[in-house]
């Protein structure tokens, strides 16, 4: 029996690539996506992507999307309360696994495993410990397209905000920056690739600095 799986969907390149790999597994069936959304601004938490673009993205990969509203600011207690309700409801409707696009940060993996322990839902980590320099180049070479939507200017120059995640950008990244941004140097929004049925049209709008981060406001590209 294939295990019914929900994928934690940040809207970025790593969750998109996780979907690509999960779809190649014979014992896994990805049946939906879930994303935490800032309730005040109606944008993806941290990535700051507009809800409309998130919905278009889910449609483009062909999966139903569940948005979990979290307050702003959001404490760990509030976040965990929202997630517990979602996990409990997911188990009741027959979900076997939840998948995450984490790469190598053991504390984050351990946290997810601890929160799902004894729930009846198994955590999956399809990207775990793939070397990020190799992974970043593979994503690009196999057609994944994404834009940098959020930059931590303490770790990466603000000029990278709004740039496309591609060979030129990877060549320019400082040596101190992980090629996949796993230390929070940057976050992305995926717009095309082998996991998409059709591309998501966007254009880069205003670049703003807020709460110590630099954000590129991606806007839907109308036909």
N, C-alpha and C positions, 0 to 999 in steps of 0.2 A: 504494500500500500504506500502510495506517495504521501509524504507528510505535508499537511496544509500549513503554509508558512506565510507570515506577515513580515514585510521588510520595513525596518526603520528608515524612513526616506527623508534625508536632510535637504534634498533637491540638488545636491552636489555630485561631483564626479565619482566619489568613492561609493556612494549608495547606488549610483547608476551602474557602476562596474560590478558591484556586488550582485545586482539584479542579473546582469549578463552572465555571471558565473553560476548563479543559482539555477538559471534556466537551462544550464547544461548538465545539471545533476539529475540522474534518473529517479532518485528517491525523494525529490523535493518538488512541490507544486506551490509556486508563489501565487497567492490568491488575493493579495492586496498590499497597500502601502499605508503607513501611518506617519504623521508629521506633527510636531509640536508647533503651534502658531501663537505668536504674541497677540493676546486678545485685544489689547488697546490699539495696536497699529495694524492688525490683520496682515502680518508678514511672518515669514518663516523665522523662528527663533535663531539668532546669530547671523544667519545668512541674509536676513532682511529682504527676502524676495517677496514680491507682492503675491497675495493669495490667488489672484486671477492667473498669474503665471504658473504657480504651483498646480492649479487645477488643469491648466492646458498641458502641462508636463505629464501629469498622470494619465490624461487622455491619450497623449502621444505614445506612452509606453504600453497603453492598453490595460491598465489595472485600476480598480476602484481605490479611492483615497479616503482615509479617515483623518480628519484634522482634530487635534487635541488642543483646545484652547488653554493657555497658561497665562497667569497675570503678569503685569510688568510694574515693578520688578517682581521676580519670582524666587521665593525661597526654596531650599531643597525639600522642605516639608511639603510645601504646596505642589511642587513638581512630582514628588513621590506619591502623593495622594491621587493626582490625576492619572499617573501611570498605573497605580494599583487597580483603580476602577477599570481601566482599559484592559489590563491583563486578565482580570477576573472575568470580564465580559467576553473576552476573546476565547478563553478556555471554555466557557459555557457554550459557545457556538462551534466548538470542535477544532480550534486552532491547535496544532501540535508544536510549532516552532516559531520563534521570532529571530530574524536575522539582522545583523548589524554590519556596517562598513568599517569597523575599527581595523587598524593596521598593525600596531605594535605596542600601544600603551597598555601595559598589564593592569594598572590600577583601574582603568575604565572597563576593561574586560571583566576583571574580578567583581567590580560593582554590579555590572549587568548580570553576571552569573549568580551573585548573591541575591539580587532582587527577584530572580526567576526561580530560585531554588524552592523546591516543594510546591510549585504552582501547577505542575503538570505540563508546563511549556518549556521546551528546550531551546537555549540560545545557540545560534549558528554564527560563525565568523568566517565567511568565505574568502576574505582577503588577508586573513591573519598571517603575518610574518612573510608576506611576499616583499622582497626588497623594494623600497619605494622608488629608488632611481629607475629600476627596471620596470616597475609597475607604471610609473608616470609615462615613460616612453612608449610602453605597450598600449596604453590607453589611447594616446595620440595617434600612433601608427595604425591602429585598428579602427580609427574613425570617430572616437569620442570627441565632441566639441563642448566646451564650457567656458564661462566667463567668470573672472574673479569679482565677487560681489562685496566682499568684506576683507579688509586688511588690518592687521595689527601693526600700526606704524612703529612700534617699539622693536619689531622684528623684521619688517620688510618695508621698503620705501613706499610712501603713499601713491607714487606715480604708477604702481602696478594695479591699482583699483580700476576695474572696468576692462582690463586687458583680457584677451583670449588666452586660454590655457593651451599652449601649443609649443612646438619646438623652439621658437624664438624666445618665448618667455622662459622655458626651462633652461636655456643657455644663459640667460641673464640673471637667474636667481643667485643671490649670494650663497657661498658655500655653507654658511650657518643655517640656511633655510632648508627644511625638509622638502624634497621635490613634490610631495603630495600635501604639504601643509599640515602634517599630523600634529605638530605642536601648537596649532592655532595661528600660524603665521598668516594664513588666508583661508577663505571659504569660497566655494564656487556654485554656479548654477549650470547644470548640464542641459544642452539644447539639442544635441543630436548624437547619434552613435548606433552601434549594432543592437542596442536594447530598445531603440525607438522605432515606431512604425512610420513616423513622420517627424521632421524637425519642428522645434518650437521657435517661432520667429520673435526676435527681440532686438531692441536697440538700446544703447547705453545712454542713460539720461544724466541727471545731475550727480556730481560727486560731492558728498557731504562728510563732515567729521562730527561724530556724536559719541558720547560716552567713552572716549578714548580710542575709538576705532574709525576707520575711513570706509565709507560705503559707496558703492556704485549702484544707483537706482536703475535697474533694468526695467524697461517698459515693453509692453506687448507691441509687436509689429503687426499692424493691421494689413489684411490682404488688399 
